[in-house]
């Protein structure tokens, strides 16, 4: 039976796993081993400053040249300009700096706006097996993709294909499936609101909710915790809340690398009198001292702002224990001195579940808290004192909290902590999950989700006069398993680097190889392109920096930042190739070709004028009334957020305390816990260089950071090569020839860069309640590598 618009989802039988494409080694899924190990120096004690300026200019001028750099960067994050394709940190509402960007944002723009080009001739001289032998850095340095390419059958080289033939190939594969559920539609956080809305409409008219996205791998745990607790799965603070806060708690964050513009907000808060607490296994340079690159006085020796007042080097997976210790101290203080530690009025009038929460916390022992967190009780008391003295507190977090088995419960305890002080719904207070990709939050708002709610689906059905599938679809992990087992046969990826972002790299590579077709809408070459299905398509699209001309004229798109502000984005550069197409155009043309007469949606008209897409969005998605008019206002507009304004859209209208149970994982004497991290020269899976300037690691990425006592216990020294084995439910995964770097990290813990270390993340190890891969909690053992193992490429 061919899929049809509005057809119901039906589970398909697993059957025998499909045969993978022959001739492509699974080792192509991994970055090749480095010829030499990195050089290591002491970590930096300060972030930003002149080195950030030098790095920005080095990457920008090297990729774009002088004129192109000036033209591009002066439009970055400006009103009427284009939104940064990097992180989702918000822009100031009022006047903006001439240089309203950070070092890593400039790197992201330079990477996209590079003058280097990949033409069809490149693929005639580079087969996929040869490409698989290259590093991620090398793949990205080859430049912008310029033409649609196809890899047919068992051929070894991509070949040019017309857009019409590419769409016909996809249509033939999708229409030939036994069920819509055999297709998977993945979305990257770079995708605009307009493209995301069209994409989910296409997938649902095709008949499936199989819409995994990058949220599944990053902040899914945040939404899973926030929604039931306060009624919305987003943060509640505005940018101007930071200078109003009296205390700011940062959990599992490295702002200087992952979202550097946040450092400006922290600097403003610090100068306004806020106390900042950093909870993280690694003491990152940015929170020790920050020199603002646009402040001349900061550049002087000894200049800058010391940010963190209290650093708590929590053990990996120990944040819940720490939070419960802080709250236990607060409850004890309230018992001794009623009315001093808790906001009893807020708790009584605005929350529910406090009694059960407090009773459960009473049973938690201090031995479990200090052992689980690795933090002494007197240090926990210092954190509690800061919180109890603060009337306005912000709690921020990132991947350091979301990628654990107990991630959802830990984030609920962050909320418990704030609720005890009434620190939600008033200026200078609230929750701030910091998103890592520019429109990952907007994609979810537009309906990209494998578990859509009935209200959204009903509105979508009314608007387009069809019946959406209701059964939940596959998330990212479930999609990989389904592809591996042969239950999913076609992957369409709108942006991103699906393979490198995925857990369990070798398993994910096998899964992709068993697909009948893999389709990647991309701006640049990445590792997902060199581990294809039995057929593969690369469809090159416009970047955020480029002008988007359609039949009705020049178009703008929109994105939603971490704080729920929707703003316009208009590219300024000429496209890298006349053969590039915009993401909305690609999605609309693909939908028209696949669905044909079964869909009454005017796909061509929507592709020709994005205002028409936004007219549909405002009738489907709450908060978007007057979308086109408000989008064109300088700075965009803010979406409704009840908890931000003091109301909780939960069934009972109250915020909910929750009971969360510590779940320590016993380790064998020789085992450690590993977390994956970013280097300073990367954004997500995109590698800009081989240096991690702040951590003092240069010229290599295949490293593991270890506590010196753990090294001594194993007879290791700096630069030694080790083989790393991960352990999960009797399964073992191995990563060989990794260079040891001594580092200030809690005993029993280790860290390594992703995507290289993703090979160690078990496909079945996910967070309870969100199914996010546990990339921040991997049980490992080490053994010395055989001589010479790390010297071959």
Wavefront OBJ file of the C-alpha trace (Angstrom):
o trace
v 0.000 0.000 0.000
v 1.419 3.407 -0.953
v 1.343 6.156 1.651
v -1.331 8.792 1.146
v -2.135 12.123 2.718
v -3.758 11.673 6.080
v -3.208 7.925 6.137
v -3.097 6.416 9.634
v 0.144 5.298 11.186
v 0.457 1.578 11.622
v 3.332 -0.218 13.272
v 5.401 -2.238 10.832
v 6.884 -5.635 11.515
v 10.581 -5.739 12.156
v 11.476 -8.526 9.755
v 15.091 -9.250 8.969
v 17.496 -6.320 9.122
v 18.170 -4.858 5.700
v 21.561 -5.413 4.105
v 23.845 -2.412 4.361
v 25.506 -0.737 1.402
v 28.566 -2.783 0.476
v 32.083 -1.436 0.213
v 31.834 1.308 2.829
v 33.668 0.442 6.049
v 31.864 1.364 9.242
v 35.133 2.977 10.290
v 34.220 5.797 7.884
v 31.709 6.831 10.541
v 34.531 7.920 12.842
v 37.088 10.672 12.511
v 40.403 9.043 11.568
v 43.122 8.762 14.150
v 45.472 11.701 14.416
v 49.067 11.358 13.248
v 50.443 13.108 16.311
v 49.094 13.895 19.741
v 48.188 17.402 20.886
v 50.429 19.780 22.751
v 49.202 20.690 26.220
v 49.726 23.811 28.315
v 48.108 25.049 31.542
v 44.442 26.041 31.121
v 43.723 29.757 30.757
v 42.502 31.794 33.701
v 40.672 34.385 31.599
v 38.317 34.266 28.601
v 37.665 36.727 25.808
v 40.012 39.672 25.449
v 42.544 40.137 22.673
v 42.879 36.381 21.872
v 39.152 36.295 21.052
v 39.567 39.225 18.655
v 42.583 37.607 16.993
v 40.758 34.293 16.614
v 37.674 36.031 15.176
v 39.709 37.872 12.571
v 41.807 34.816 11.741
v 38.784 32.691 10.903
v 36.756 35.461 9.264
v 39.490 36.854 7.037
v 40.795 33.398 6.209
v 37.393 32.164 5.047
v 35.798 35.318 3.657
v 38.448 37.950 2.927
v 38.404 41.579 4.060
v 35.442 43.001 2.139
v 33.178 40.005 2.641
v 34.036 39.882 6.351
v 33.096 43.519 6.875
v 29.895 43.211 4.884
v 28.783 40.049 6.623
v 29.657 40.695 10.261
v 28.099 44.165 10.299
v 24.700 42.547 9.517
v 25.053 39.718 12.033
v 22.384 39.890 14.789
v 21.380 43.393 13.734
v 17.782 44.522 13.343
v 17.000 43.925 9.686
v 20.064 41.707 9.323
v 20.441 37.943 9.670
v 20.264 35.818 12.782
v 23.432 34.050 13.871
v 23.440 30.418 12.669
v 25.235 29.405 15.866
v 23.680 29.466 19.352
v 20.236 30.773 20.350
v 21.309 33.451 22.847
v 18.973 36.468 22.496
v 19.830 39.880 21.125
v 19.405 43.102 23.155
v 15.981 44.682 22.720
v 17.244 48.253 22.441
v 20.377 49.643 20.844
v 22.848 47.048 19.659
v 26.594 47.133 19.404
v 28.161 47.520 15.966
v 29.772 44.133 16.661
v 26.775 42.263 18.090
v 28.445 38.862 17.865
v 30.960 36.657 19.651
v 34.039 34.761 18.560
v 32.195 31.523 17.924
v 29.330 33.261 16.156
v 31.859 34.833 13.807
v 33.400 31.412 13.227
v 29.981 29.988 12.347
v 29.323 32.795 9.879
v 32.771 32.469 8.325
v 32.250 28.723 7.982
v 28.994 29.296 6.090
v 30.044 32.376 4.102
v 33.379 30.907 3.026
v 34.472 31.521 -0.553
v 35.552 27.879 -0.960
v 33.280 25.752 -3.166
v 32.590 22.054 -3.724
v 31.589 21.506 -7.340
v 30.553 18.253 -9.078
v 34.173 17.930 -10.215
v 35.175 17.485 -6.552
v 33.032 14.366 -6.292
v 34.454 12.948 -9.528
v 37.894 12.944 -7.907
v 36.824 12.050 -4.351
v 34.927 8.806 -3.764
v 33.031 8.225 -0.552
v 35.579 5.723 0.739
v 38.320 8.316 0.263
v 36.166 11.001 1.889
v 35.591 8.698 4.852
v 39.325 8.694 5.499
v 39.359 12.458 6.009
v 38.820 14.313 9.274
v 35.699 16.284 10.112
v 37.805 19.445 9.948
v 38.982 18.594 6.424
v 35.469 17.807 5.213
v 34.190 21.158 6.440
v 37.119 23.083 4.969
v 36.308 22.037 1.411
v 33.637 24.705 1.163
v 30.014 25.167 0.206
v 28.080 22.538 -1.718
v 26.936 23.926 -5.063
v 24.788 21.316 -6.845
v 22.438 18.399 -6.048
v 24.337 15.107 -5.984
v 23.221 11.475 -6.015
v 24.962 8.256 -5.021
v 23.321 5.356 -6.850
v 23.381 1.675 -5.961
v 26.886 0.431 -5.258
v 28.655 3.249 -7.082
v 31.567 4.799 -5.272
v 31.177 8.436 -6.340
v 28.405 11.000 -6.047
v 27.152 12.276 -9.404
v 25.199 15.415 -10.388
v 21.411 15.177 -10.550
v 18.755 17.724 -11.479
v 16.387 19.007 -8.829
v 13.395 17.454 -10.586
v 15.087 14.069 -10.842
v 16.156 14.255 -7.199
v 12.588 14.899 -6.066
v 11.324 12.108 -8.318
v 13.814 9.713 -6.730
v 12.620 10.614 -3.227
v 8.991 10.354 -4.292
v 9.531 6.919 -5.775
v 11.120 5.621 -2.588
v 8.536 7.163 -0.247
v 5.554 6.112 -2.352
v 6.900 2.567 -2.508
v 6.991 2.097 1.262
v 4.556 -0.321 2.862
v 3.671 2.273 5.514
v 4.335 5.962 6.149
v 5.992 4.810 9.359
v 8.890 3.441 7.318
v 10.036 7.025 6.676
v 11.879 9.268 9.148
v 11.957 13.078 8.819
v 14.785 14.604 10.880
v 15.153 18.343 11.567
v 18.172 20.408 12.590
v 18.006 23.419 14.903
v 19.275 25.685 12.124
v 16.009 25.357 10.176
v 13.805 28.464 10.028
v 10.263 28.610 11.408
v 8.861 28.702 7.888
v 10.786 25.646 6.695
v 10.030 23.727 9.905
v 6.287 24.403 9.644
v 6.162 23.249 6.023
v 8.276 20.197 6.862
v 6.022 18.961 9.670
v 2.972 19.614 7.479
v 4.497 17.532 4.700
v 5.402 14.668 7.061
v 1.930 14.602 8.615
v 0.173 14.760 5.261
v 2.394 11.898 4.191
v 1.023 10.093 7.215
v 3.646 9.901 9.966
v 4.758 11.580 13.186
v 8.280 10.194 12.768
v 9.874 13.604 13.272
v 12.992 13.280 15.398
v 14.992 16.462 15.844
v 18.094 17.717 17.575
v 16.002 18.579 20.656
v 15.796 14.836 21.298
v 19.553 14.872 21.865
v 19.921 18.094 23.864
v 17.091 19.889 25.731
v 14.337 17.268 25.561
v 14.956 16.679 29.255
v 14.315 20.362 29.949
v 10.922 20.369 28.267
v 9.984 17.080 29.903
v 10.707 18.593 33.344
v 9.366 22.095 32.794
v 6.025 21.314 31.143
v 4.384 19.320 33.945
v 5.975 21.517 36.631
v 5.213 25.066 35.480
v 3.032 24.477 32.403
v 5.445 25.467 29.652
v 8.494 23.669 28.269
v 10.555 26.823 27.825
v 12.565 29.231 29.928
v 10.852 32.060 31.792
v 13.430 34.864 31.875
v 14.115 37.820 29.616
v 17.563 39.143 28.848
v 16.951 42.217 31.027
v 16.297 39.966 34.031
v 20.027 39.281 34.386
v 21.085 42.713 35.718
v 18.083 42.562 38.093
v 19.014 39.199 39.600
v 20.593 38.983 43.047
v 21.869 35.429 42.496
v 22.520 33.362 39.370
v 23.154 29.620 39.490
v 24.819 28.043 36.453
v 24.548 24.259 36.159
v 26.538 22.189 33.662
v 27.480 25.161 31.486
v 30.533 26.476 29.688
v 29.229 29.780 28.273
v 32.587 30.989 26.963
v 32.678 28.195 24.389
v 29.050 27.278 23.799
v 27.273 30.676 23.923
v 29.884 33.391 24.567
v 27.470 36.343 24.348
v 25.971 35.103 27.603
v 29.150 36.315 29.297
v 28.101 39.905 28.595
v 24.816 39.324 30.442
v 26.669 37.720 33.363
v 29.108 40.631 33.427
v 26.228 43.099 33.627
v 24.630 41.072 36.411
v 27.888 40.873 38.318
v 28.479 44.616 38.046
v 24.922 45.182 39.288
v 25.699 43.165 42.423
v 24.631 39.615 41.597
v 26.321 36.633 43.210
v 27.149 33.902 40.675
v 27.480 30.213 41.518
v 28.988 27.793 38.991
v 28.203 24.081 39.377
v 30.298 22.047 36.943
v 32.900 19.257 37.028
v 35.329 21.530 35.155
v 36.325 25.029 36.287
v 36.054 26.815 32.944
v 38.131 29.914 32.231
v 35.190 32.076 31.203
v 33.635 32.008 34.669
v 36.940 32.757 36.366
v 37.503 36.053 34.567
v 35.996 37.571 31.442
v 37.596 40.349 29.401
v 34.994 41.917 27.142
v 36.554 42.231 23.658
v 34.781 45.572 23.089
v 35.916 47.178 26.361
v 39.335 48.806 26.091
v 39.846 48.877 29.861
v 39.143 45.158 30.059
v 42.100 44.533 27.753
v 44.614 45.971 30.203
v 46.703 43.508 32.275
v 44.572 42.277 35.141
v 41.469 43.741 33.526
v 38.116 42.092 33.132
v 35.453 40.836 35.499
v 35.682 37.850 37.822
v 32.309 36.172 37.381
v 31.839 33.129 39.609
v 31.834 33.851 43.354
v 31.454 30.185 44.264
v 32.620 27.233 42.193
v 31.301 23.791 43.127
v 33.176 21.028 41.210
v 30.339 18.549 41.340
v 30.933 14.971 40.308
v 29.416 13.889 37.013
v 25.801 12.857 37.707
v 25.977 14.509 41.130
v 23.877 17.633 40.512
v 20.699 16.147 41.984
v 22.513 15.235 45.181
v 23.921 18.771 45.413
v 20.509 20.368 44.802
v 18.887 18.207 47.442
v 21.637 19.163 49.883
v 21.028 22.860 49.237
v 17.288 22.442 49.738
v 17.781 20.286 52.832
v 19.806 23.108 54.375
v 17.025 25.545 53.512
v 14.342 23.395 55.119
v 16.442 23.051 58.258
v 17.019 26.805 58.402
v 13.289 27.421 58.020
v 12.572 24.995 60.855
v 14.991 26.850 63.127
v 14.000 30.337 61.996
v 10.517 30.324 60.458
v 9.957 32.803 57.656
v 13.636 33.399 56.891
v 14.559 30.690 54.377
v 11.388 29.954 52.378
v 8.748 32.106 50.711
v 5.850 30.573 52.609
v 3.220 32.812 50.998
v 4.266 31.853 47.482
v 4.429 28.173 48.429
v 0.969 28.219 49.988
v -0.795 30.251 47.303
v 1.019 29.406 44.073
v 2.259 25.820 44.400
v 1.150 22.301 45.211
v 2.965 19.211 46.440
v 5.208 20.904 48.986
v 4.415 18.598 51.912
v 5.247 15.425 49.977
v 8.420 17.039 48.628
v 9.587 18.136 52.088
v 8.802 14.779 53.657
v 10.802 12.943 50.985
v 13.754 15.299 51.366
v 13.832 14.630 55.116
v 14.641 10.978 54.374
v 17.691 11.755 52.225
v 20.911 11.261 54.186
v 23.801 13.671 54.211
v 26.166 10.798 53.522
v 24.360 10.118 50.252
v 24.357 13.820 49.388
v 28.070 14.425 49.945
v 29.097 11.094 48.420
v 26.873 11.597 45.394
v 27.812 15.200 44.727
v 31.446 15.117 45.781
v 30.874 18.438 47.566
v 31.478 18.927 51.279
v 28.539 19.997 53.436
v 30.087 23.357 54.322
v 30.320 24.229 50.618
v 26.724 23.170 50.095
v 25.775 25.444 52.967
v 27.507 28.371 51.253
v 25.333 27.817 48.184
v 22.221 27.572 50.354
v 23.111 30.825 52.127
v 23.437 32.614 48.782
v 20.045 31.337 47.727
v 18.332 32.168 51.030
v 19.621 35.761 50.915
v 18.422 36.290 47.365
v 14.933 37.576 46.587
v 15.553 37.304 42.835
v 17.340 34.201 41.537
v 17.929 32.864 38.025
v 18.902 29.248 37.395
v 20.579 28.433 34.063
v 21.601 25.078 32.685
v 22.736 23.358 29.507
v 23.827 19.883 28.399
v 25.620 19.251 31.678
v 22.205 18.588 33.221
v 20.153 17.265 30.313
v 22.190 14.256 29.171
v 22.013 12.004 32.233
v 19.748 9.133 33.163
v 18.247 11.276 35.951
v 18.225 14.490 33.873
v 14.477 15.135 34.107
v 14.440 14.655 37.885
v 17.515 16.858 38.295
v 15.911 19.716 36.376
v 12.738 19.281 38.425
v 14.926 19.768 41.503
v 16.266 23.006 39.996
v 12.635 24.101 39.816
v 12.001 22.918 43.385
v 14.907 25.068 44.512
v 13.477 28.178 42.841
v 9.937 27.503 44.047
v 11.127 27.419 47.649
v 12.096 31.080 47.260
v 9.230 32.127 44.976
v 11.776 32.877 42.262
v 9.563 32.393 39.223
v 7.225 35.009 37.788
v 8.914 38.184 38.991
v 11.676 40.383 37.524
v 15.212 39.087 37.948
v 14.044 35.525 38.551
v 13.239 32.330 36.720
v 14.548 29.400 34.733
v 16.898 29.746 31.777
v 17.646 26.558 29.832
v 20.218 27.810 27.323
v 19.574 26.294 23.909
v 22.561 25.301 21.846
v 21.312 25.865 18.280
v 19.833 28.979 16.744
v 16.258 27.801 16.126
v 15.934 24.503 17.936
v 13.241 26.063 20.152
v 11.416 27.503 17.157
v 11.310 24.157 15.367
v 9.443 22.657 18.306
v 7.060 25.642 18.451
v 6.314 25.025 14.755
v 5.229 21.454 15.501
v 8.398 19.470 14.795
v 7.879 16.787 17.418
v 7.229 13.081 17.384
v 4.684 13.451 20.219
v 2.424 16.351 19.166
v -0.456 17.421 21.365
v -4.063 17.242 20.266
v -4.598 21.002 20.301
v -1.863 21.551 17.725
v -2.994 18.672 15.507
v -6.625 19.787 15.573
v -5.660 23.311 14.548
v -3.432 21.962 11.776
v -6.235 19.730 10.518
v -8.748 22.593 10.438
v -6.361 24.854 8.579
v -5.451 22.355 5.868
v -8.557 20.131 5.832
v -6.991 16.735 6.467
v -6.584 14.293 9.344
v -3.138 14.192 10.954
v -1.849 10.919 12.375
v -2.337 10.759 16.145
v -0.043 7.938 17.218
v 3.330 9.042 18.535
v 6.224 8.705 16.137
v 9.899 7.864 16.533
v 12.366 10.069 18.368
v 16.042 10.139 17.372
v 17.145 7.052 19.280
v 14.058 5.080 18.252
v 14.628 6.138 14.622
v 18.188 4.814 14.653
v 17.024 1.510 16.128
v 14.202 1.270 13.565
v 16.626 1.885 10.694
v 19.043 -0.668 12.105
v 16.271 -3.265 12.364
v 14.859 -2.518 8.905
v 11.589 -1.029 10.184
v 12.509 2.422 8.853
v 13.862 2.554 5.319
v 14.116 6.200 4.246
v 15.749 9.064 6.167
v 15.179 12.668 5.091
v 17.312 15.087 7.117
v 16.588 18.808 6.926
v 19.983 20.177 7.924
v 22.341 18.888 10.576
v 24.893 16.093 10.664
v 22.712 13.195 11.753
v 25.439 10.571 12.053
v 27.960 12.627 14.005
v 25.306 14.006 16.353
v 23.922 10.556 17.095
v 24.977 8.282 19.954
v 26.662 4.911 19.364
v 28.431 5.965 16.170
v 29.088 2.512 14.723
v 25.538 1.332 15.390
v 24.138 4.536 13.845
v 26.379 4.079 10.796
v 25.100 0.544 10.310
v 21.555 1.887 10.613
v 22.091 4.490 7.901
v 23.727 1.931 5.637
v 20.614 -0.260 5.818
v 18.292 2.489 4.530
v 17.123 2.265 0.950
v 17.610 6.042 0.670
v 19.214 8.763 2.799
v 18.558 12.416 1.915
v 20.492 15.309 3.446
v 19.598 18.967 2.898
v 22.924 20.637 3.623
v 25.114 23.663 3.119
v 28.445 21.857 3.544
v 29.938 18.391 3.389
v 29.832 16.373 6.608
v 30.310 12.824 7.804
v 26.671 11.849 7.288
v 27.264 12.159 3.533
v 30.049 9.559 3.516
v 28.084 6.846 5.327
v 25.079 6.672 2.972
v 22.124 4.394 2.474
v 21.961 2.142 -0.554
v 21.090 5.335 -2.426
v 21.853 8.830 -1.178
v 21.066 12.410 -2.083
v 22.798 15.650 -1.076
v 20.487 18.616 -1.661
v 22.379 21.922 -1.276
v 20.501 24.791 0.340
v 20.932 28.469 1.008
v 22.626 29.500 4.238
v 21.358 32.024 6.764
v 23.772 34.633 5.345
v 22.470 34.472 1.744
v 19.731 36.346 -0.096
v 16.602 34.311 -0.706
v 14.896 35.345 -3.938
v 11.610 33.654 -4.829
v 8.947 34.294 -7.442
v 7.324 37.067 -5.380
v 10.632 38.754 -4.538
v 13.212 38.711 -1.755
v 12.149 36.716 1.314
v 12.772 36.886 5.032
v 12.587 33.976 7.461
v 12.178 33.902 11.223
v 13.669 32.174 14.246
v 12.911 31.914 17.963
v 15.680 32.433 20.479
v 16.179 30.859 23.909
v 13.918 33.428 25.549
v 10.923 33.093 23.254
v 11.545 36.149 21.057
v 10.737 35.671 17.371
v 12.837 37.795 15.037
v 13.352 38.137 11.289
v 16.455 37.045 9.428
v 17.416 38.393 6.003
v 20.581 37.207 4.264
v 22.787 39.757 2.533
v 25.217 37.729 0.428
v 24.709 36.392 -3.062
v 24.159 32.597 -2.987
v 27.230 30.398 -3.273
v 25.741 28.871 -6.424
v 22.838 29.516 -8.764
v 21.822 25.900 -8.147
v 21.141 26.423 -4.433
v 17.562 26.457 -3.194
v 16.043 27.634 0.066
v 14.864 25.140 2.671
v 11.198 26.253 2.351
v 11.411 25.832 -1.438
v 13.007 22.378 -1.132
v 10.400 21.181 1.366
v 7.468 22.576 -0.630
v 8.657 21.143 -3.944
v 9.375 17.780 -2.341
v 5.920 17.723 -0.737
v 4.223 18.597 -4.023
v 6.115 15.837 -5.856
v 5.529 13.169 -3.212
v 1.918 13.928 -2.283
v 0.602 15.001 -5.671
v -3.168 15.312 -5.922
v -3.618 13.770 -2.457
v -2.716 17.162 -0.962
v -4.716 20.343 -1.510
v -1.979 22.544 -0.021
v -0.774 25.165 -2.566
v 2.862 24.203 -2.096
v 4.224 26.282 -4.982
v 2.473 29.423 -3.759
v 3.853 28.917 -0.248
v 7.370 28.498 -1.625
v 6.970 31.659 -3.680
v 5.942 33.879 -0.761
v 6.801 33.088 2.856
v 4.246 35.631 4.071
v 1.629 33.069 3.055
v 3.338 30.417 5.165
v 3.258 32.769 8.138
v -0.445 33.457 7.570
v -1.083 29.741 8.079
v 1.203 29.617 11.112
v -0.688 32.386 12.900
v -3.939 30.437 12.538
v -2.386 27.195 13.847
v 0.179 28.168 16.504
v -0.910 30.253 19.542
v 0.879 33.541 20.031
v 1.516 34.331 16.354
v -1.432 36.633 15.605
v -0.340 39.383 13.228
v 2.818 37.394 12.466
v 3.886 39.211 9.304
v 3.384 42.689 10.700
v 4.993 42.005 14.082
v 7.914 40.146 12.515
v 8.860 43.245 10.554
v 8.957 45.416 13.680
v 12.559 46.093 14.808
v 13.595 43.326 17.170
v 10.592 41.094 16.447
v 8.104 40.078 19.127
v 7.820 38.021 22.293
v 5.686 34.888 22.513
v 3.250 34.469 25.444
v 4.802 32.937 28.533
v 2.486 32.506 31.523
v 5.097 31.579 34.161
v 7.180 34.610 33.145
v 4.208 36.777 34.064
v 3.324 34.854 37.226
v 0.654 32.413 36.003
v 1.090 28.683 35.580
v -0.884 27.011 32.740
v -1.048 23.676 34.549
v -4.360 21.850 35.139
v -4.673 23.324 38.647
v -3.097 26.675 37.823
v -0.205 26.098 40.219
v 3.467 25.219 39.999
v 4.196 21.703 41.217
v 6.842 20.550 43.645
v 8.102 17.086 42.771
v 9.781 14.192 44.545
v 12.963 12.989 42.871
v 15.015 10.043 44.033
v 18.797 9.867 44.070
v 19.970 6.988 41.889
v 23.698 6.411 42.399
v 25.362 4.075 39.931
v 27.806 1.699 41.634
v 31.137 1.457 39.833
v 33.777 -1.230 39.795
v 37.130 -0.193 41.327
v 38.726 0.355 37.896
v 35.792 2.211 36.335
v 35.423 5.929 35.653
v 32.531 8.093 34.443
v 33.080 9.970 31.189
v 31.200 12.997 29.845
v 31.436 14.388 26.318
v 32.235 18.097 25.883
v 32.920 20.649 23.141
v 36.269 22.228 22.370
v 36.528 25.973 21.844
v 37.073 25.417 18.109
v 33.745 23.776 17.335
v 30.000 24.352 17.263
v 27.977 21.184 17.772
v 29.453 18.731 15.234
v 31.105 21.448 13.113
v 34.861 21.608 13.710
v 36.577 24.947 13.042
v 40.064 23.970 14.207
v 42.067 21.636 16.415
v 42.683 23.959 19.357
v 40.884 24.271 22.690
v 42.481 27.532 23.724
v 40.865 27.930 27.136
v 41.730 24.399 28.246
v 45.281 24.604 26.880
v 44.944 21.767 24.359
v 46.352 22.476 20.886
v 46.617 20.518 17.663
v 44.409 17.534 18.461
v 40.949 16.378 19.498
v 41.430 12.681 20.227
v 42.008 13.249 23.950
v 40.662 12.207 27.323
v 40.890 14.548 30.319
v 41.749 12.681 33.536
v 42.283 13.502 37.187
v 45.990 13.241 38.045
v 45.350 10.808 40.901
v 43.368 8.560 38.553
v 46.291 8.710 36.125
v 48.787 7.806 38.840
v 46.648 4.879 39.985
v 46.780 3.492 36.436
v 50.431 4.282 35.801
v 49.605 6.876 33.130
v 51.366 10.108 32.243
v 50.487 13.034 30.007
v 50.499 12.087 26.325
v 50.127 8.340 26.868
v 47.752 6.601 24.500
v 44.898 4.589 25.996
v 42.060 2.477 24.649
v 38.731 3.465 26.199
v 35.971 0.881 26.684
v 32.431 1.837 27.707
v 30.224 -0.560 29.678
v 26.426 -0.754 29.608
v 24.248 -3.723 30.541
v 26.906 -6.219 29.525
v 27.689 -4.421 26.258
v 31.080 -2.942 25.444
v 32.092 -0.241 23.000
v 35.668 0.722 22.255
v 37.558 3.864 21.248
v 41.254 3.297 20.613
v 44.444 5.352 20.717
v 43.266 8.316 22.777
v 45.811 10.760 24.225
v 45.761 11.333 27.997
v 45.597 14.924 29.247
v 45.901 15.628 33.006
v 43.197 18.034 34.113
v 41.495 19.470 37.176
v 38.417 17.236 37.174
v 36.875 15.340 40.126
v 38.412 11.991 40.980
v 36.668 9.158 39.161
v 35.559 11.406 36.288
v 36.804 11.962 32.750
v 35.929 14.111 29.739
v 36.394 13.833 25.964
v 35.266 15.756 22.905
v 32.241 14.845 20.864
v 31.553 13.746 18.171
v 34.722 11.658 18.454
v 33.694 10.076 21.779
v 30.097 9.407 20.663
v 31.258 5.949 19.662
v 31.196 5.144 23.399
v 27.593 6.291 24.058
v 25.307 3.214 24.180
v 22.240 3.441 21.952
v 20.096 2.080 24.798
v 21.308 4.429 27.532
v 18.794 7.284 27.689
v 17.356 9.711 30.213
v 14.241 8.544 32.022
v 11.245 10.518 30.831
v 12.926 12.245 27.868
v 14.954 9.520 26.090
v 17.880 11.866 25.596
v 21.139 9.910 25.098
v 23.246 9.909 28.265
v 26.273 11.541 26.674
v 27.251 13.038 30.040
v 27.316 9.698 31.867
v 29.333 6.897 30.261
v 30.920 4.209 32.426
v 34.405 3.446 31.080
v 37.622 1.583 31.730
v 41.085 2.345 30.336
v 44.005 0.281 29.155
v 47.265 1.231 27.494
v 47.211 1.225 23.705
v 49.502 -1.080 21.814
v 52.696 0.634 20.535
v 52.102 2.534 17.288
v 48.321 2.305 17.524
v 47.858 6.057 17.433
v 50.260 6.913 14.623
v 48.293 5.800 11.565
v 45.769 8.188 9.978
l 1 2 3 4 5 6 7 8 9 10 11 12 13 14 15 16 17 18 19 20 21 22 23 24 25 26 27 28 29 30 31 32 33 34 35 36 37 38 39 40 41 42 43 44 45 46 47 48 49 50 51 52 53 54 55 56 57 58 59 60 61 62 63 64 65 66 67 68 69 70 71 72 73 74 75 76 77 78 79 80 81 82 83 84 85 86 87 88 89 90 91 92 93 94 95 96 97 98 99 100 101 102 103 104 105 106 107 108 109 110 111 112 113 114 115 116 117 118 119 120 121 122 123 124 125 126 127 128 129 130 131 132 133 134 135 136 137 138 139 140 141 142 143 144 145 146 147 148 149 150 151 152 153 154 155 156 157 158 159 160 161 162 163 164 165 166 167 168 169 170 171 172 173 174 175 176 177 178 179 180 181 182 183 184 185 186 187 188 189 190 191 192 193 194 195 196 197 198 199 200 201 202 203 204 205 206 207 208 209 210 211 212 213 214 215 216 217 218 219 220 221 222 223 224 225 226 227 228 229 230 231 232 233 234 235 236 237 238 239 240 241 242 243 244 245 246 247 248 249 250 251 252 253 254 255 256 257 258 259 260 261 262 263 264 265 266 267 268 269 270 271 272 273 274 275 276 277 278 279 280 281 282 283 284 285 286 287 288 289 290 291 292 293 294 295 296 297 298 299 300 301 302 303 304 305 306 307 308 309 310 311 312 313 314 315 316 317 318 319 320 321 322 323 324 325 326 327 328 329 330 331 332 333 334 335 336 337 338 339 340 341 342 343 344 345 346 347 348 349 350 351 352 353 354 355 356 357 358 359 360 361 362 363 364 365 366 367 368 369 370 371 372 373 374 375 376 377 378 379 380 381 382 383 384 385 386 387 388 389 390 391 392 393 394 395 396 397 398 399 400 401 402 403 404 405 406 407 408 409 410 411 412 413 414 415 416 417 418 419 420 421 422 423 424 425 426 427 428 429 430 431 432 433 434 435 436 437 438 439 440 441 442 443 444 445 446 447 448 449 450 451 452 453 454 455 456 457 458 459 460 461 462 463 464 465 466 467 468 469 470 471 472 473 474 475 476 477 478 479 480 481 482 483 484 485 486 487 488 489 490 491 492 493 494 495 496 497 498 499 500 501 502 503 504 505 506 507 508 509 510 511 512 513 514 515 516 517 518 519 520 521 522 523 524 525 526 527 528 529 530 531 532 533 534 535 536 537 538 539 540 541 542 543 544 545 546 547 548 549 550 551 552 553 554 555 556 557 558 559 560 561 562 563 564 565 566 567 568 569 570 571 572 573 574 575 576 577 578 579 580 581 582 583 584 585 586 587 588 589 590 591 592 593 594 595 596 597 598 599 600 601 602 603 604 605 606 607 608 609 610 611 612 613 614 615 616 617 618 619 620 621 622 623 624 625 626 627 628 629 630 631 632 633 634 635 636 637 638 639 640 641 642 643 644 645 646 647 648 649 650 651 652 653 654 655 656 657 658 659 660 661 662 663 664 665 666 667 668 669 670 671 672 673 674 675 676 677 678 679 680 681 682 683 684 685 686 687 688 689 690 691 692 693 694 695 696 697 698 699 700 701 702 703 704 705 706 707 708 709 710 711 712 713 714 715 716 717 718 719 720 721 722 723 724 725 726 727 728 729 730 731 732 733 734 735 736 737 738 739 740 741 742 743 744 745 746 747 748 749 750 751 752 753 754 755 756 757 758 759 760 761 762 763 764 765 766 767 768 769 770 771 772 773 774 775 776 777 778 779 780 781 782 783 784 785 786 787 788 789 790 791 792 793
